[in-house]
């Protein structure tokens, strides 16, 4: 059965998988990025997860509500976390961000969830119409997105911290 599922998977899904691995791997390395570039991956992941909810369940309010709840929960919890080693250079307006495997893990979790939901929907399994299933999947999509969003909020807070320290010394 697994072989049949893989055989019927469109080629673009494998390409997306490789792209996500490459993007996630790049996040595992220390890097210096601009403000704009900092937001690209979180925006893409939020859009992918929202598309996951819409494509799987349509505009059902339960799916959207749980998706937003997942984002809210992850952001509230995530922005309280301190990101170690993140610095912002006021001179060149760039962030130094230490490498982390968390983005890759989140990207793979989102991909695997979306792939699994796609298989469940393609096989017309009865669980796909369950309110509990829709709620849990939508919450997961929201949580994944919310972690990316919380991480960006925490990184951007470092700008405010640097600016406030700089203003105190001038």
ZAMAR-803289 format. One record per atom (N, C-alpha, C): atom name; z negated, y negated, x negated; residue in three letters. Coordinates in nm, 3 decimals. Layout:
ZAMAR-803289
> atom up north east type
> CA Z Y X ALA;
...
This chain:
ZAMAR-803289
> atom up north east type
> N 0.000 0.120 -0.083 UNK;
> CA 0.000 0.000 0.000 UNK;
> C 0.000 -0.127 -0.088 UNK;
> N -0.076 -0.127 -0.196 UNK;
> CA -0.081 -0.243 -0.285 UNK;
> C 0.056 -0.270 -0.346 UNK;
> N 0.125 -0.165 -0.383 UNK;
> CA 0.260 -0.180 -0.440 UNK;
> C 0.352 -0.245 -0.337 UNK;
> N 0.343 -0.205 -0.211 UNK;
> CA 0.427 -0.262 -0.105 UNK;
> C 0.396 -0.410 -0.085 UNK;
> N 0.268 -0.444 -0.092 UNK;
> CA 0.229 -0.585 -0.077 UNK;
> C 0.291 -0.667 -0.189 UNK;
> N 0.280 -0.618 -0.312 UNK;
> CA 0.334 -0.689 -0.427 UNK;
> C 0.486 -0.698 -0.418 UNK;
> N 0.553 -0.591 -0.374 UNK;
> CA 0.699 -0.592 -0.359 UNK;
> C 0.746 -0.698 -0.260 UNK;
> N 0.666 -0.721 -0.156 UNK;
> CA 0.705 -0.817 -0.053 UNK;
> C 0.654 -0.959 -0.079 UNK;
> N 0.594 -0.978 -0.194 UNK;
> CA 0.547 -1.111 -0.230 UNK;
> C 0.664 -1.191 -0.285 UNK;
> N 0.687 -1.311 -0.230 UNK;
> CA 0.798 -1.393 -0.280 UNK;
> C 0.779 -1.429 -0.429 UNK;
> N 0.888 -1.447 -0.498 UNK;
> CA 0.886 -1.477 -0.641 UNK;
> C 0.809 -1.605 -0.672 UNK;
> N 0.821 -1.706 -0.584 UNK;
> CA 0.755 -1.834 -0.610 UNK;
> C 0.604 -1.818 -0.619 UNK;
> N 0.546 -1.716 -0.555 UNK;
> CA 0.402 -1.694 -0.560 UNK;
> C 0.360 -1.655 -0.703 UNK;
> N 0.440 -1.573 -0.768 UNK;
> CA 0.412 -1.534 -0.906 UNK;
> C 0.428 -1.654 -1.000 UNK;
> N 0.528 -1.737 -0.973 UNK;
> CA 0.548 -1.858 -1.054 UNK;
> C 0.428 -1.950 -1.038 UNK;
> N 0.383 -1.969 -0.914 UNK;
> CA 0.265 -2.053 -0.889 UNK;
> C 0.143 -1.997 -0.962 UNK;
> N 0.126 -1.867 -0.959 UNK;
> CA 0.014 -1.802 -1.028 UNK;
> C 0.017 -1.835 -1.177 UNK;
> N 0.133 -1.825 -1.239 UNK;
> CA 0.146 -1.855 -1.383 UNK;
> C 0.120 -2.003 -1.410 UNK;
> N 0.171 -2.091 -1.324 UNK;
> CA 0.147 -2.235 -1.340 UNK;
> C -0.002 -2.265 -1.330 UNK;
> N -0.070 -2.205 -1.234 UNK;
> CA -0.214 -2.228 -1.218 UNK;
> C -0.292 -2.176 -1.339 UNK;
> N -0.253 -2.062 -1.391 UNK;
> CA -0.319 -2.010 -1.511 UNK;
> C -0.300 -2.108 -1.627 UNK;
> N -0.179 -2.157 -1.644 UNK;
> CA -0.152 -2.252 -1.753 UNK;
> C -0.232 -2.381 -1.735 UNK;
> N -0.235 -2.433 -1.612 UNK;
> CA -0.312 -2.555 -1.585 UNK;
> C -0.461 -2.530 -1.609 UNK;
> N -0.511 -2.419 -1.562 UNK;
> CA -0.652 -2.387 -1.579 UNK;
> C -0.688 -2.366 -1.724 UNK;
> N -0.600 -2.299 -1.798 UNK;
> CA -0.624 -2.276 -1.940 UNK;
> C -0.629 -2.410 -2.015 UNK;
> N -0.540 -2.502 -1.979 UNK;
> CA -0.540 -2.633 -2.045 UNK;
> C -0.672 -2.706 -2.023 UNK;
> N -0.736 -2.680 -1.910 UNK;
> CA -0.865 -2.742 -1.880 UNK;
> C -0.979 -2.683 -1.964 UNK;
> N -0.955 -2.569 -2.026 UNK;
> CA -1.059 -2.505 -2.107 UNK;
> C -1.070 -2.569 -2.246 UNK;
> N -0.976 -2.655 -2.279 UNK;
> CA -0.973 -2.722 -2.410 UNK;
> C -1.025 -2.865 -2.396 UNK;
> N -1.093 -2.912 -2.500 UNK;
> CA -1.132 -3.053 -2.503 UNK;
> C -1.007 -3.138 -2.492 UNK;
> N -1.016 -3.249 -2.418 UNK;
> CA -0.898 -3.333 -2.403 UNK;
> C -0.938 -3.478 -2.374 UNK;
> N -0.844 -3.566 -2.398 UNK;
> CA -0.861 -3.707 -2.367 UNK;
> C -0.756 -3.741 -2.262 UNK;
> N -0.801 -3.799 -2.151 UNK;
> CA -0.709 -3.826 -2.040 UNK;
> C -0.732 -3.966 -1.983 UNK;
> N -0.628 -4.019 -1.921 UNK;
> CA -0.636 -4.148 -1.853 UNK;
> C -0.698 -4.129 -1.715 UNK;
> N -0.732 -4.241 -1.654 UNK;
> CA -0.790 -4.235 -1.518 UNK;
> C -0.695 -4.168 -1.419 UNK;
> N -0.568 -4.206 -1.424 UNK;
> CA -0.470 -4.151 -1.331 UNK;
> C -0.450 -4.001 -1.349 UNK;
> N -0.436 -3.959 -1.472 UNK;
> CA -0.413 -3.817 -1.501 UNK;
> C -0.535 -3.733 -1.466 UNK;
> N -0.652 -3.794 -1.471 UNK;
> CA -0.776 -3.725 -1.440 UNK;
> C -0.777 -3.672 -1.296 UNK;
> N -0.709 -3.742 -1.208 UNK;
> CA -0.714 -3.708 -1.065 UNK;
> C -0.603 -3.613 -1.019 UNK;
> N -0.507 -3.584 -1.105 UNK;
> CA -0.391 -3.505 -1.061 UNK;
> C -0.431 -3.365 -1.013 UNK;
> N -0.501 -3.290 -1.095 UNK;
> CA -0.536 -3.152 -1.057 UNK;
> C -0.625 -3.148 -0.934 UNK;
> N -0.730 -3.232 -0.925 UNK;
> CA -0.810 -3.229 -0.801 UNK;
> C -0.727 -3.261 -0.676 UNK;
> N -0.638 -3.357 -0.686 UNK;
> CA -0.555 -3.392 -0.570 UNK;
> C -0.466 -3.274 -0.532 UNK;
> N -0.403 -3.210 -0.632 UNK;
> CA -0.318 -3.094 -0.606 UNK;
> C -0.399 -2.982 -0.541 UNK;
> N -0.519 -2.956 -0.592 UNK;
> CA -0.602 -2.848 -0.538 UNK;
> C -0.649 -2.879 -0.395 UNK;
> N -0.682 -3.004 -0.370 UNK;
> CA -0.722 -3.043 -0.233 UNK;
> C -0.605 -3.024 -0.138 UNK;
> N -0.487 -3.068 -0.179 UNK;
> CA -0.369 -3.052 -0.094 UNK;
> C -0.335 -2.905 -0.072 UNK;
> N -0.344 -2.824 -0.178 UNK;
> CA -0.318 -2.680 -0.163 UNK;
> C -0.417 -2.615 -0.067 UNK;
> N -0.543 -2.651 -0.078 UNK;
> CA -0.642 -2.589 0.010 UNK;
> C -0.625 -2.635 0.155 UNK;
> N -0.594 -2.764 0.173 UNK;
> CA -0.571 -2.814 0.308 UNK;
> C -0.447 -2.748 0.368 UNK;
> N -0.342 -2.735 0.285 UNK;
> CA -0.222 -2.665 0.330 UNK;
> C -0.256 -2.520 0.364 UNK;
> N -0.346 -2.459 0.288 UNK;
> CA -0.389 -2.321 0.316 UNK;
> C -0.449 -2.310 0.455 UNK;
> N -0.531 -2.406 0.492 UNK;
> CA -0.593 -2.405 0.625 UNK;
> C -0.486 -2.426 0.732 UNK;
> N -0.402 -2.528 0.712 UNK;
> CA -0.299 -2.559 0.813 UNK;
> C -0.197 -2.447 0.829 UNK;
> N -0.152 -2.390 0.716 UNK;
> CA -0.049 -2.286 0.724 UNK;
> C -0.104 -2.156 0.782 UNK;
> N -0.232 -2.129 0.760 UNK;
> CA -0.290 -2.005 0.810 UNK;
> C -0.335 -2.016 0.956 UNK;
> N -0.394 -2.131 0.989 UNK;
> CA -0.461 -2.141 1.119 UNK;
> C -0.408 -2.254 1.206 UNK;
> N -0.310 -2.328 1.158 UNK;
> CA -0.259 -2.440 1.235 UNK;
> C -0.359 -2.554 1.237 UNK;
> N -0.348 -2.635 1.338 UNK;
> CA -0.434 -2.752 1.347 UNK;
> C -0.558 -2.721 1.432 UNK;
> N -0.603 -2.597 1.424 UNK;
> CA -0.725 -2.561 1.497 UNK;
> C -0.841 -2.643 1.446 UNK;
> N -0.914 -2.704 1.537 UNK;
> CA -1.022 -2.792 1.494 UNK;
> C -1.130 -2.716 1.416 UNK;
> N -1.153 -2.589 1.446 UNK;
> CA -1.256 -2.513 1.376 UNK;
> C -1.222 -2.501 1.227 UNK;
> N -1.095 -2.477 1.196 UNK;
> CA -1.053 -2.465 1.057 UNK;
> C -1.070 -2.597 0.982 UNK;
> N -1.026 -2.706 1.043 UNK;
> CA -1.035 -2.838 0.980 UNK;
> C -1.182 -2.878 0.964 UNK;
> N -1.262 -2.853 1.065 UNK;
> CA -1.405 -2.888 1.059 UNK;
> C -1.474 -2.813 0.946 UNK;
> N -1.448 -2.683 0.934 UNK;
> CA -1.512 -2.605 0.828 UNK;
> C -1.458 -2.643 0.690 UNK;
> N -1.330 -2.680 0.683 UNK;
> CA -1.272 -2.725 0.556 UNK;
> C -1.343 -2.853 0.509 UNK;
> N -1.356 -2.950 0.600 UNK;
> CA -1.427 -3.074 0.565 UNK;
> C -1.574 -3.046 0.531 UNK;
> N -1.637 -2.955 0.604 UNK;
> CA -1.777 -2.919 0.575 UNK;
> C -1.789 -2.861 0.434 UNK;
> N -1.695 -2.776 0.395 UNK;
> CA -1.696 -2.719 0.261 UNK;
> C -1.683 -2.825 0.154 UNK;
> N -1.593 -2.920 0.176 UNK;
> CA -1.578 -3.030 0.080 UNK;
> C -1.707 -3.110 0.071 UNK;
> N -1.763 -3.144 0.186 UNK;
> CA -1.886 -3.224 0.189 UNK;
> C -2.001 -3.153 0.117 UNK;
> N -2.018 -3.025 0.144 UNK;
> CA -2.126 -2.948 0.079 UNK;
> C -2.106 -2.947 -0.072 UNK;
> N -1.986 -2.917 -0.117 UNK;
> CA -1.960 -2.909 -0.262 UNK;
> C -1.978 -3.045 -0.329 UNK;
> N -1.934 -3.151 -0.263 UNK;
> CA -1.948 -3.284 -0.323 UNK;
> C -2.095 -3.324 -0.330 UNK;
> N -2.170 -3.303 -0.224 UNK;
> CA -2.312 -3.340 -0.224 UNK;
> C -2.387 -3.265 -0.333 UNK;
> N -2.361 -3.136 -0.346 UNK;
> CA -2.428 -3.056 -0.449 UNK;
> C -2.372 -3.090 -0.588 UNK;
> N -2.240 -3.102 -0.597 UNK;
> CA -2.174 -3.118 -0.726 UNK;
> C -2.196 -3.251 -0.794 UNK;
> N -2.207 -3.360 -0.718 UNK;
> CA -2.223 -3.490 -0.784 UNK;
> C -2.362 -3.507 -0.843 UNK;
> N -2.453 -3.421 -0.804 UNK;
> CA -2.588 -3.426 -0.862 UNK;
> C -2.591 -3.359 -1.000 UNK;
> N -2.489 -3.279 -1.028 UNK;
> CA -2.484 -3.210 -1.157 UNK;
> C -2.441 -3.308 -1.265 UNK;
> N -2.502 -3.296 -1.378 UNK;
> CA -2.465 -3.378 -1.494 UNK;
> C -2.354 -3.308 -1.570 UNK;
> N -2.250 -3.380 -1.601 UNK;
> CA -2.143 -3.324 -1.683 UNK;
> C -2.173 -3.358 -1.828 UNK;
> N -2.200 -3.259 -1.906 UNK;
> CA -2.237 -3.279 -2.045 UNK;
> C -2.114 -3.311 -2.129 UNK;
> N -2.127 -3.410 -2.213 UNK;
> CA -2.023 -3.439 -2.311 UNK;
> C -1.910 -3.528 -2.266 UNK;
> N -1.908 -3.570 -2.139 UNK;
> CA -1.801 -3.657 -2.091 UNK;
> C -1.831 -3.799 -2.141 UNK;
> N -1.731 -3.861 -2.204 UNK;
> CA -1.747 -3.999 -2.249 UNK;
> C -1.625 -4.079 -2.205 UNK;
> N -1.644 -4.209 -2.198 UNK;
> CA -1.535 -4.299 -2.159 UNK;
> C -1.526 -4.408 -2.264 UNK;
> N -1.406 -4.429 -2.313 UNK;
> CA -1.382 -4.534 -2.412 UNK;
> C -1.333 -4.659 -2.342 UNK;
> N -1.413 -4.765 -2.348 UNK;
> CA -1.369 -4.890 -2.286 UNK;
> C -1.256 -4.954 -2.367 UNK;
> N -1.250 -4.920 -2.495 UNK;
> CA -1.146 -4.976 -2.582 UNK;
> C -1.007 -4.929 -2.540 UNK;
> N -0.989 -4.798 -2.526 UNK;
> CA -0.856 -4.747 -2.490 UNK;
> C -0.848 -4.695 -2.346 UNK;
> N -0.956 -4.711 -2.270 UNK;
> CA -0.958 -4.673 -2.127 UNK;
> C -0.926 -4.526 -2.104 UNK;
> N -0.980 -4.440 -2.191 UNK;
> CA -0.957 -4.296 -2.180 UNK;
> C -1.089 -4.221 -2.170 UNK;
> N -1.084 -4.109 -2.100 UNK;
> CA -1.198 -4.019 -2.091 UNK;
> C -1.184 -3.909 -2.195 UNK;
> N -1.294 -3.874 -2.258 UNK;
> CA -1.299 -3.751 -2.336 UNK;
> C -1.371 -3.650 -2.248 UNK;
> N -1.307 -3.537 -2.222 UNK;
> CA -1.365 -3.435 -2.136 UNK;
> C -1.370 -3.304 -2.214 UNK;
> N -1.491 -3.250 -2.231 UNK;
> CA -1.501 -3.121 -2.300 UNK;
> C -1.437 -3.011 -2.216 UNK;
> N -1.384 -2.912 -2.283 UNK;
> CA -1.320 -2.801 -2.214 UNK;
> C -1.418 -2.725 -2.126 UNK;
> N -1.364 -2.671 -2.018 UNK;
> CA -1.444 -2.592 -1.925 UNK;
> C -1.355 -2.486 -1.861 UNK;
> N -1.411 -2.368 -1.842 UNK;
> CA -1.338 -2.260 -1.775 UNK;
> C -1.355 -2.269 -1.623 UNK;
> N -1.441 -2.358 -1.575 UNK;
> CA -1.463 -2.371 -1.430 UNK;
> C -1.334 -2.403 -1.353 UNK;
> N -1.252 -2.499 -1.399 UNK;
> CA -1.129 -2.524 -1.322 UNK;
> C -1.039 -2.401 -1.308 UNK;
> N -1.025 -2.324 -1.415 UNK;
> CA -0.943 -2.202 -1.407 UNK;
> C -1.003 -2.105 -1.305 UNK;
> N -1.134 -2.087 -1.310 UNK;
> CA -1.200 -1.996 -1.216 UNK;
> C -1.179 -2.044 -1.071 UNK;
> N -1.190 -2.173 -1.048 UNK;
> CA -1.168 -2.227 -0.913 UNK;
> C -1.024 -2.212 -0.868 UNK;
> N -0.931 -2.237 -0.960 UNK;
> CA -0.789 -2.222 -0.925 UNK;
> C -0.757 -2.077 -0.889 UNK;
> N -0.812 -1.983 -0.966 UNK;
> CA -0.787 -1.842 -0.937 UNK;
> C -0.855 -1.800 -0.806 UNK;
> N -0.974 -1.851 -0.781 UNK;
> CA -1.043 -1.820 -0.655 UNK;
> C -0.962 -1.872 -0.535 UNK;
> N -0.912 -1.994 -0.548 UNK;
> CA -0.829 -2.051 -0.440 UNK;
> C -0.700 -1.970 -0.423 UNK;
> N -0.635 -1.936 -0.533 UNK;
> CA -0.511 -1.858 -0.526 UNK;
> C -0.536 -1.722 -0.462 UNK;
> N -0.638 -1.652 -0.508 UNK;
> CA -0.668 -1.517 -0.456 UNK;
> C -0.704 -1.523 -0.308 UNK;
> N -0.781 -1.625 -0.271 UNK;
> CA -0.816 -1.641 -0.129 UNK;
> C -0.690 -1.664 -0.046 UNK;
> N -0.605 -1.756 -0.091 UNK;
> CA -0.483 -1.786 -0.016 UNK;
> C -0.391 -1.664 -0.010 UNK;
> N -0.379 -1.591 -0.119 UNK;
> CA -0.296 -1.472 -0.122 UNK;
> C -0.349 -1.366 -0.025 UNK;
> N -0.479 -1.344 -0.029 UNK;
> CA -0.542 -1.245 0.060 UNK;
> C -0.523 -1.284 0.206 UNK;
> N -0.544 -1.410 0.237 UNK;
> CA -0.524 -1.457 0.375 UNK;
> C -0.378 -1.438 0.415 UNK;
> N -0.286 -1.467 0.323 UNK;
> CA -0.144 -1.446 0.352 UNK;
> C -0.112 -1.301 0.384 UNK;
> N -0.172 -1.210 0.310 UNK;
> CA -0.150 -1.066 0.335 UNK;
> C -0.208 -1.029 0.472 UNK;
> N -0.328 -1.077 0.501 UNK;
> CA -0.392 -1.047 0.631 UNK;
> C -0.306 -1.098 0.745 UNK;
> N -0.254 -1.219 0.730 UNK;
> CA -0.170 -1.276 0.836 UNK;
> C -0.036 -1.203 0.847 UNK;
> N 0.023 -1.169 0.734 UNK;
> CA 0.152 -1.099 0.735 UNK;
> C 0.140 -0.960 0.797 UNK;
> N 0.025 -0.896 0.780 UNK;
> CA 0.004 -0.762 0.836 UNK;
> C -0.047 -0.769 0.980 UNK;
> N -0.068 -0.889 1.029 UNK;
> CA -0.115 -0.912 1.167 UNK;
> C -0.245 -0.838 1.197 UNK;
> N -0.336 -0.842 1.100 UNK;
> CA -0.465 -0.778 1.120 UNK;
> C -0.546 -0.857 1.222 UNK;
> N -0.616 -0.787 1.310 UNK;
> CA -0.691 -0.854 1.418 UNK;
> C -0.795 -0.955 1.367 UNK;
> N -0.849 -0.933 1.247 UNK;
> CA -0.951 -1.023 1.194 UNK;
> C -0.898 -1.165 1.178 UNK;
> N -0.767 -1.179 1.163 UNK;
> CA -0.706 -1.311 1.140 UNK;
> C -0.730 -1.407 1.256 UNK;
> N -0.753 -1.354 1.375 UNK;
> CA -0.776 -1.439 1.492 UNK;
> C -0.923 -1.464 1.520 UNK;
> N -1.008 -1.406 1.439 UNK;
> CA -1.152 -1.421 1.457 UNK;
> C -1.198 -1.561 1.417 UNK;
> N -1.279 -1.621 1.501 UNK;
> CA -1.336 -1.753 1.471 UNK;
> C -1.418 -1.747 1.342 UNK;
> N -1.491 -1.639 1.323 UNK;
> CA -1.572 -1.624 1.201 UNK;
> C -1.482 -1.621 1.077 UNK;
> N -1.374 -1.547 1.082 UNK;
> CA -1.279 -1.540 0.970 UNK;
> C -1.221 -1.678 0.940 UNK;
> N -1.174 -1.745 1.044 UNK;
> CA -1.115 -1.878 1.028 UNK;
> C -1.218 -1.974 0.966 UNK;
> N -1.340 -1.969 1.016 UNK;
> CA -1.445 -2.057 0.965 UNK;
> C -1.480 -2.029 0.820 UNK;
> N -1.495 -1.902 0.784 UNK;
> CA -1.532 -1.866 0.647 UNK;
> C -1.421 -1.902 0.549 UNK;
> N -1.298 -1.868 0.584 UNK;
> CA -1.186 -1.898 0.494 UNK;
> C -1.171 -2.049 0.477 UNK;
> N -1.178 -2.123 0.585 UNK;
> CA -1.164 -2.269 0.579 UNK;
> C -1.279 -2.330 0.498 UNK;
> N -1.399 -2.279 0.516 UNK;
> CA -1.514 -2.326 0.438 UNK;
> C -1.491 -2.300 0.289 UNK;
> N -1.442 -2.182 0.256 UNK;
> CA -1.413 -2.149 0.115 UNK;
> C -1.310 -2.245 0.057 UNK;
> N -1.201 -2.269 0.130 UNK;
> CA -1.100 -2.363 0.083 UNK;
> C -1.163 -2.500 0.057 UNK;
> N -1.247 -2.543 0.149 UNK;
> CA -1.313 -2.673 0.134 UNK;
> C -1.409 -2.675 0.016 UNK;
> N -1.483 -2.567 -0.004 UNK;
> CA -1.576 -2.560 -0.117 UNK;
> C -1.501 -2.570 -0.249 UNK;
> N -1.390 -2.495 -0.262 UNK;
> CA -1.312 -2.500 -0.385 UNK;
> C -1.265 -2.643 -0.413 UNK;
> N -1.210 -2.707 -0.310 UNK;
> CA -1.162 -2.844 -0.326 UNK;
> C -1.276 -2.940 -0.356 UNK;
> N -1.386 -2.920 -0.289 UNK;
> CA -1.502 -3.008 -0.307 UNK;
> C -1.558 -3.005 -0.448 UNK;
> N -1.553 -2.889 -0.513 UNK;
> CA -1.601 -2.880 -0.650 UNK;
> C -1.512 -2.965 -0.741 UNK;
> N -1.381 -2.957 -0.722 UNK;
> CA -1.290 -3.042 -0.801 UNK;
> C -1.319 -3.190 -0.775 UNK;
> N -1.335 -3.224 -0.649 UNK;
> CA -1.361 -3.364 -0.613 UNK;
> C -1.494 -3.411 -0.670 UNK;
> N -1.598 -3.329 -0.661 UNK;
> CA -1.730 -3.366 -0.715 UNK;
> C -1.722 -3.387 -0.866 UNK;
> N -1.645 -3.303 -0.932 UNK;
> CA -1.631 -3.314 -1.077 UNK;
> C -1.566 -3.447 -1.114 UNK;
> N -1.466 -3.488 -1.039 UNK;
> CA -1.400 -3.615 -1.066 UNK;
> C -1.494 -3.731 -1.037 UNK;
> N -1.570 -3.723 -0.929 UNK;
> CA -1.667 -3.829 -0.898 UNK;
> C -1.768 -3.841 -1.011 UNK;
> N -1.818 -3.728 -1.059 UNK;
> CA -1.916 -3.731 -1.168 UNK;
> C -1.855 -3.789 -1.295 UNK;
> N -1.731 -3.754 -1.324 UNK;
> CA -1.665 -3.808 -1.443 UNK;
> C -1.644 -3.959 -1.428 UNK;
> N -1.598 -4.000 -1.313 UNK;
> CA -1.575 -4.144 -1.291 UNK;
> C -1.705 -4.223 -1.292 UNK;
> N -1.815 -4.158 -1.255 UNK;
> CA -1.945 -4.226 -1.264 UNK;
> C -1.976 -4.263 -1.407 UNK;
> N -1.922 -4.187 -1.501 UNK;
> CA -1.946 -4.218 -1.642 UNK;
> C -1.887 -4.354 -1.679 UNK;
> N -1.781 -4.398 -1.609 UNK;
> CA -1.727 -4.532 -1.632 UNK;
> C -1.833 -4.635 -1.596 UNK;
> N -1.891 -4.617 -1.479 UNK;
> CA -1.992 -4.712 -1.433 UNK;
> C -2.110 -4.717 -1.528 UNK;
> N -2.150 -4.600 -1.577 UNK;
> CA -2.263 -4.593 -1.670 UNK;
> C -2.229 -4.667 -1.799 UNK;
> N -2.110 -4.643 -1.853 UNK;
> CA -2.068 -4.709 -1.977 UNK;
> C -2.060 -4.860 -1.956 UNK;
> N -2.001 -4.900 -1.843 UNK;
> CA -1.987 -5.043 -1.816 UNK;
> C -2.124 -5.110 -1.799 UNK;
> N -2.216 -5.042 -1.731 UNK;
> CA -2.349 -5.103 -1.711 UNK;
> C -2.425 -5.113 -1.842 UNK;
> N -2.411 -5.013 -1.929 UNK;
> CA -2.476 -5.018 -2.060 UNK;
> C -2.414 -5.129 -2.144 UNK;
> N -2.280 -5.139 -2.139 UNK;
> CA -2.210 -5.242 -2.216 UNK;
> C -2.250 -5.381 -2.168 UNK;
> N -2.261 -5.400 -2.036 UNK;
> CA -2.299 -5.530 -1.982 UNK;
> C -2.441 -5.568 -2.020 UNK;
> N -2.528 -5.471 -2.031 UNK;
> CA -2.668 -5.497 -2.069 UNK;
> C -2.678 -5.547 -2.212 UNK;
> N -2.585 -5.503 -2.297 UNK;
> CA -2.591 -5.538 -2.439 UNK;
> C -2.514 -5.667 -2.470 UNK;
> N -2.445 -5.724 -2.372 UNK;
> CA -2.369 -5.846 -2.400 UNK;
> C -2.438 -5.968 -2.350 UNK;
